[in-house]
């Protein structure tokens, strides 16, 4: 099999790409399927918004816990258990009989997916060279946006073939297959991989096995500016993921098939943005050696361009203008992902799983608030463009906050820990 002929580090990165694809497929399939279960269960837009956001409550809680677990027990075990849980939750969504069972299944999904991205970052801390961090994070998140792109059309096709419930059964089975493959191809320590070569091993971070003691207070304060910036980004992300499939359906009176095509086009712009963002960030770092330019300044510029891209929605109601505006906005927003997820690895390489979990609480909090508030605004005003005002404002705030992230100021975990306690370096 050609898959097994790839270098072990490439296999690990590819498996993480598939994981990001599957997790977002499982998250956003509910947005398109809502046209089916919303009608069946007679749900309002606000109630559907609660279904969208229910996943985010446990997801928020398990960001930091999951990051710490992955740092302490390893990404292999963490992602195996997470995968089993989120796969089961996705299947159970298809068995829902009303609003409360839908909420329960989505809460379980949040438990399962809470630790996934911090655990993936911990795995990259061992399997990805420092100079490729932005690219690796950008590429994996690009696959999550491919999941966004595929989900509307795929769910519509399955719904037309069988029904909305079957879309969750299929996605859940795909998740469980990924778990089986991951358990067979990933090793926590690259040196213990049966196919690793000395040449490849020499390009990877040096791993020392000591006990991890996370200095919670200092690390939290160090990551706070990064977390706030990621909240500003996350508000726009979850607005898009939750409501874009229905935006074209209701704002322009399109049928569900055409609205899925337009939604997929917007999400595909994010695929390109994720990939380019990581590549450009790493190139800036290689040429300048300046982490501020490669991470903070790039994030600021992309957030500013996102804000400008969404402004036309406030002044015109034209389908072509809206499509281009939303696509450009999502493109520039996603260009921040590579540098943003590289920042925890830059700042706290000794505990990058925990640091990335702290950062991702910003997006998780946005995932709780954004879909519900947006749904409420739509219910009260009937205006599908108005929720994007929040994105424009928060992107402007994110531009200002991005200059406070300081990725070049490395967090010294050992200095914050108690004397005599060994910290596990991951780079």
HELIX and SHEET records of a PDB file:
HELIX    1   1 UNK A    2  UNK A    5  1                                   4    
HELIX    2   2 UNK A    8  UNK A   40  1                                  33    
HELIX    3   3 UNK A   45  UNK A   73  1                                  29    
HELIX    4   4 UNK A   75  UNK A   93  1                                  19    
HELIX    5   5 UNK A   99  UNK A  113  1                                  15    
HELIX    6   6 UNK A  116  UNK A  127  1                                  12    
HELIX    7   7 UNK A  130  UNK A  132  5                                   3    
HELIX    8   8 UNK A  133  UNK A  161  1                                  29    
HELIX    9   9 UNK A  164  UNK A  185  1                                  22    
HELIX   10  10 UNK A  190  UNK A  192  5                                   3    
HELIX   11  11 UNK A  198  UNK A  201  1                                   4    
HELIX   12  12 UNK A  216  UNK A  251  1                                  36    
HELIX   13  13 UNK A  256  UNK A  288  1                                  33    
HELIX   14  14 UNK A  291  UNK A  291  1                                   1    
HELIX   15  15 UNK A  292  UNK A  297  3                                   6    
HELIX   16  16 UNK A  298  UNK A  311  1                                  14    
HELIX   17  17 UNK A  312  UNK A  314  5                                   3    
HELIX   18  18 UNK A  319  UNK A  334  1                                  16    
HELIX   19  19 UNK A  336  UNK A  347  1                                  12    
HELIX   20  20 UNK A  349  UNK A  351  5                                   3    
HELIX   21  21 UNK A  352  UNK A  381  1                                  30    
HELIX   22  22 UNK A  388  UNK A  401  1                                  14    
HELIX   23  23 UNK A  402  UNK A  404  5                                   3    
HELIX   24  24 UNK A  413  UNK A  416  1                                   4    
END                                                                             
